[in-house]
Each structure stands twice: as C-alpha cells, then as structure tokens.
Amino acid sequence: MATGKTIIHVTRGKKAHEEGHGGAWKVAYADFVTALMALFIVLWVMGQKPEVRAAIANYFQHPLGTESTEPAGTPGPLEIIALPTNEEVFKQLQKDIEEKIRSAPGFEELQKYVTLSVAPDGLRIELLEQHDSLFFQVGSPDLTEPAKDLLALIAAQLARFKNTIAIEGHTDARPFGSEDPNRTNWELSAERANAARRVMEPYLNDDQIYQVVCYADKRLRIPEDPNDPANRRISILVRPREPGEEPEAVVRKPVAGGTLESEAQSWVPPESEAAPSPDEAETAAPAGEGE
C-alpha cells in the first residue's frame, strides 16, 4: 500500500588524492647540505697555521704541481712534505743524513764512526769515540771542532721533520780518575750530552729536544768488552710519533736558484777546518774512562 512519501537517495563521491609534490625539495636540501659542508671546510682552514693556509691556497693555484709562471723574484710554489708513518720519516732522515755527511768536506774520517739505525724506540744516531779522540777532548766534555760541525749538520736535518729527540751520554766501564770523589763517569757522560745539546739547539725547532740523559757505563754498546772505546759515545734518539698523533707537514721556503730550504737554520760547512790528526790529539789522559 503506497504511503505517498518520496525517498531521496544522496550519493557522495569520494575525493581524489592530491597529486605528489615531486622531488624539488630534495634538490633544495642537497644544496643546503653542500653549502653547510663548504662552511665547515672554510672554518677549518681559517683555524690552521698561516703556513698551512698558504700551502692549501698554493695547491688550488697549482693543482698539477706545475712551475710558477709569476715574474722573477716572486716566491714560487711551496712544497709540502707529508709524514704519514714513522718508518718513512726515519728512512728519509737516515738517507738524508748519510748523504749530507758523505758530501760535506772535512768528515772523511768522522763518517766511519757515525752509525744510524732504525729501532723500535726510534731512529738512533750514534757518534762512536775512538782512541784518537775524534769527538771529545781526552777525559773532557769539550767537543772537537769537527764534532761541532757534524752535530750542527745532523741537527739541521732533524729540524726538517720536527720529531722530538733525546740526547744520551755514555762512557766505557773504566773508572774516571779524579781527585774529586764526586766527579765520576756519571758527571762526564752528563756533561758530554749537554755539550752536544748546546751545539744542536740553535739548529733545531723550539722544544724539539725533550730529554738529555746520562748513562755512564750502564748501557754499553759492546757488553763483551766494557773498556772498548766505542762504548764512549753520544746517542741521538729521534722519537717516533705517538699513535693518533697527527703528522706535521713541513713547509719549505723557496730560495734563490730554484732550490728549497727548510725554515730551520741551515748548517754551513767550514771553509778551512779539518779533523785533527792523531799526532795532534792529546796523548796524556787521566786514569778514568780509558782516555
């Protein structure tokens, strides 16, 4: 039976999803991250030493290591020596020092008694004494003139790498003869180590010497013959960098003639000095140290 009412059906359509915004925001974000990284690099460079900043600038000016095209008299490209490992540092030092000693005048006799060896504790350079007093006056902490020149040459090479060094004084086992009971081989080895320090210090970097120590006859080079003159020696120990310690690059400054010279003071060979002959060396010796 009809009621007379009209039934109205309402149909609501579903809203369609909005289309995606695309990847434009990713490009903007990448630009932001790139700019942020560039800012951090600039801040890092600004915090470096002046010579490091100059070297970085020079690299971008000469990325292929080409020669400078600047007018004569203008400093050319700087050279950066990176020291990645202790072994490479010590091998380079050993090679350079041996070549310098061989080529320098006046060291023909001394070079036979200079030894260089790489050990776990670092690069060890030793000046081994002989009967004819090559390095020290007899029974005395006074260095001979050729020994001073040799130590200066070695120090100039060590200054290139900035590793810290220790200087050790050693004697043989013969008791030091002296009327003063307080003067022994301990005092003699200490005085000789300090004498070497005073000669080397002007050629080294600030605070490069971290230790000067005397051993007297407690660390013999030839234990089977405690009185051997080779036990009387000066040892220079180049300390390895500690694990995690960043290697420090050395910047060399261009000099006339196109060569490169370290910032450390350079050793200049003497013009007319030569090692004293055995006949000129002192022959009278106190009862101690075998001299």
C-alpha positions in Angstrom: 0.0 0.0 0.0 1.5 3.3 -1.0 2.3 5.8 1.6 2.9 8.8 -0.7 6.3 9.6 0.7 9.2 10.3 -1.7 12.5 8.6 -0.9 15.6 10.7 -1.8 18.9 8.9 -2.3 22.1 11.1 -1.8 25.3 9.8 -3.4 28.5 11.4 -2.3 31.6 11.0 -4.5 35.0 10.1 -3.0 37.6 12.9 -3.1 40.5 12.0 -5.2 44.0 12.1 -3.6 46.1 15.2 -4.4 49.0 14.6 -6.7 52.5 14.4 -5.3 54.7 17.5 -5.0 57.6 16.0 -6.9 61.4 15.9 -5.9 62.1 19.6 -5.9 62.5 19.7 -2.1 65.3 17.1 -2.4 67.3 19.4 -4.7 66.9 22.3 -2.2 68.0 20.1 0.7 71.1 18.8 -1.2 72.1 22.4 -1.9 71.7 23.2 1.8 73.9 20.3 2.9 76.6 21.2 0.3 76.7 24.8 1.5 76.9 23.6 5.1 79.9 21.3 4.3 81.6 24.2 2.5 81.1 26.4 5.5 82.7 23.8 7.8 85.7 23.5 5.4 86.2 27.3 5.4 86.0 27.4 9.2 88.6 24.5 9.4 91.0 26.3 7.1 90.7 29.6 9.0 91.8 27.8 12.2 95.0 26.4 10.7 98.5 27.9 10.9 99.4 30.6 8.3 101.9 28.3 6.5 99.2 25.6 6.2 96.7 28.0 4.8 99.4 29.3 2.4 100.1 25.7 1.3 96.4 25.0 0.7 96.0 28.1 -1.3 99.1 27.2 -3.3 97.6 23.7 -4.1 94.5 25.2 -5.6 96.6 27.6 -7.6 98.9 24.8 -8.9 96.9 21.6 -8.6 99.1 19.7 -11.1 102.3 20.8 -9.5 103.3 22.9 -12.5 106.0 25.5 -12.3 105.1 29.0 -11.3 104.6 31.5 -14.2 105.0 34.5 -11.9 107.7 37.1 -12.5 111.2 36.5 -11.3 111.7 37.3 -7.6 108.2 36.2 -6.7 108.0 33.2 -4.4 107.2 30.1 -6.3 105.1 27.1 -5.3 105.6 25.8 -1.8 106.5 22.2 -1.2 104.6 20.2 1.4 106.2 17.1 2.8 103.7 14.8 4.4 105.0 12.4 7.0 102.4 9.6 7.1 104.4 7.0 9.1 107.3 6.9 11.5 109.1 4.3 9.3 109.0 6.7 6.3 110.2 9.6 8.4 113.2 7.6 9.8 114.2 6.1 6.4 114.2 9.6 4.8 116.1 11.0 7.7 118.7 8.2 7.6 119.2 8.6 3.9 119.5 12.4 4.0 121.9 12.5 6.9 124.2 9.8 5.4 124.2 11.7 2.1 125.0 15.0 3.8 127.9 13.6 5.8 129.3 11.9 2.7 129.2 15.0 0.6 130.3 17.6 3.3 134.0 18.4 3.4 136.1 17.5 6.4 134.1 14.5 7.5 136.1 11.8 5.7 137.4 10.3 9.0 134.4 11.0 11.2 131.8 9.4 8.9 133.3 6.0 9.7 132.3 6.3 13.3 128.8 7.6 12.8 126.1 4.9 12.8 122.4 5.3 12.0 119.8 2.6 12.7 116.1 2.3 13.0 114.9 0.7 16.3 111.5 0.2 17.9 112.2 3.3 20.1 113.0 5.5 17.1 115.9 6.4 14.8 119.2 6.2 16.7 122.3 8.2 15.6 125.5 7.4 17.4 128.9 9.1 17.4 131.4 6.4 18.5 134.6 7.6 20.1 138.0 6.1 19.2 141.5 6.1 20.8 142.4 9.3 18.9 139.6 11.4 20.5 137.6 12.2 17.3 134.6 13.8 19.1 135.8 14.9 22.6 139.0 16.1 24.1 140.7 13.5 26.3 138.8 13.0 29.6 136.9 16.2 29.0 133.4 17.3 27.9 134.9 19.6 25.3 133.8 18.8 21.7 136.4 18.9 18.9 135.6 21.4 16.2 134.8 18.8 13.5 132.4 17.2 16.0 130.6 20.5 16.5 130.3 20.8 12.7 128.9 17.3 12.5 126.3 17.8 15.2 125.2 21.0 13.6 124.7 19.3 10.2 122.7 16.5 11.9 120.6 19.0 13.8 119.7 20.9 10.6 118.4 17.7 9.1 116.4 16.7 12.2 114.7 20.1 12.2 113.0 19.3 8.9 110.8 16.7 10.5 110.0 18.2 13.9 110.0 14.8 15.7 111.3 15.3 19.3 114.7 14.0 20.2 116.7 12.8 23.2 120.4 13.2 23.6 122.3 10.5 25.6 125.8 10.5 27.0 127.7 7.2 27.5 131.1 6.2 28.8 133.1 2.9 28.9 133.5 0.9 32.2 136.8 2.3 33.3 136.5 4.4 36.4 137.1 8.1 35.9 140.3 9.2 37.6 139.9 12.4 39.5 141.0 13.8 42.9 137.4 14.9 43.3 135.4 11.9 44.6 132.2 13.5 43.3 133.4 13.5 39.7 132.7 10.2 38.1 131.7 8.8 34.7 128.1 9.9 35.6 129.2 13.5 35.6 131.3 13.1 32.4 128.5 11.5 30.4 126.1 14.2 31.6 128.4 17.0 30.6 129.1 15.5 27.2 125.4 15.1 26.5 124.8 18.7 27.4 127.7 19.8 25.3 126.1 18.1 22.3 122.7 19.8 23.2 124.3 23.3 23.3 125.7 22.8 19.8 122.5 21.3 18.3 119.9 23.5 19.9 120.3 26.6 17.6 119.6 24.5 14.6 116.5 22.7 15.9 112.9 23.8 16.3 111.7 25.2 19.6 111.2 22.5 22.3 112.4 19.7 19.9 114.8 18.4 22.5 112.6 16.6 25.1 115.3 14.9 27.1 119.0 15.0 27.9 120.2 11.9 29.9 123.4 10.4 31.1 124.0 6.6 31.4 127.7 6.5 32.3 128.7 2.8 31.7 125.2 1.3 32.3 124.3 0.8 28.7 127.4 -0.5 26.9 127.3 -0.8 23.2 129.8 -3.6 23.4 129.0 -5.5 26.6 131.6 -8.2 26.0 134.3 -5.6 26.1 133.3 -2.9 28.6 136.5 -0.9 28.1 136.2 -0.7 24.3 136.4 3.0 23.2 133.2 2.6 21.1 131.3 2.4 24.4 132.2 6.1 24.8 129.6 7.7 22.6 126.9 10.3 22.1 123.5 8.9 21.1 120.7 11.0 19.5 117.3 9.3 19.6 114.6 10.6 17.3 111.3 9.8 19.0 108.5 8.3 16.9 105.2 10.0 16.9 102.6 8.6 19.3 99.6 6.6 18.0 97.0 9.0 17.0 99.4 12.0 16.8 98.8 13.8 13.6 101.9 14.0 11.4 103.0 17.6 11.0 103.8 18.7 7.5 106.9 20.8 7.0 106.7 23.8 4.6 109.9 24.7 2.9 110.5 28.2 1.6 111.7 28.8 -2.0 115.1 30.3 -2.2 117.3 31.7 -4.9 118.3 29.2 -7.7 115.0 27.3 -7.5 116.0 25.1 -4.6 114.0 24.7 -1.4 115.3 25.3 2.0 113.9 24.4 5.4 112.8 27.1 7.8 115.3 25.8 10.3 118.8 27.4 10.4 121.0 25.8 7.8 124.3 24.3 8.5 127.2 25.9 6.6 130.4 23.8 6.2 133.6 25.4 7.5 136.0 26.7 4.9 139.3 25.6 6.3 138.7 23.4 9.4 139.6 19.8 9.3 139.7 17.0 11.8 142.9 16.9 13.9 145.3 14.2 13.1 146.1 11.5 15.7 149.5 13.1 16.2 147.9 16.4 17.2 145.4 14.9 19.6 146.2 14.8 23.3 148.0 11.7 24.4 148.1 12.3 28.2 144.9 11.1 29.8 143.6 10.9 33.4 143.2 7.4 34.8 139.5 7.2 34.1 137.3 6.4 31.1 140.2 4.8 29.3 141.3 8.2 28.0 
